[in-house]
Amino acid sequence: LGAGEINLFSEPIQCCGYPLFAAGDWENFREIAEVMANTFRDASLIVSGSPICLYTIGTLYRSAGFPVRAQLQHITEFLQPLISQLPAFGQKKGSKTLAYHDPCYLGRYRSTYDAPREILEKITGRPPAEFFRNRENSYCCGGGGLLPVSSPETADQITTVIIAYEPVWAIGTGKVATTAQAQEVHAFIRDLLTKLYGAPLAQ
């Protein structure tokens, strides 16, 4: 990688602040943006498992007056050139096909469509099943922009439409994959980077 050290970001604030922005709390969002941008000042590359965090850091921080100079990559974009080094677990006998959903902030906002599919194919041994509406035409999942909080009925209706009209459910895929935004992804990234590069990690 040409880097002396790979750091997992944990301080001083773990949230990028997007929920505050989505809630209209501009004052507190700007405070977080300033702290985070200052924390990232010496970074040359920022890798995140959350497309919304990347959008917030790269676009919203700039609009708040605190631009981040580092290159931004989603974890799938970072791993795409390293696919040959990723483990291939293959499908268990009788297992169902995995379907992939293109999230708004990774697809339409970053135009990243192939990397997640290539990684899933490498790991599972087969291409993921496609939703009828995919890539730039993918349905919104209904979970962004605090919609489940501000308008839970609308969020539920969006989910209902996807389940009712997407033929991917009819073929019995059993599981749907999308980009991870949960805390558990940090442990996966830490372990994977250590295995690939043996790089020192700062927690």
Disulfide bonds with the S-S distance in Angstrom:
none
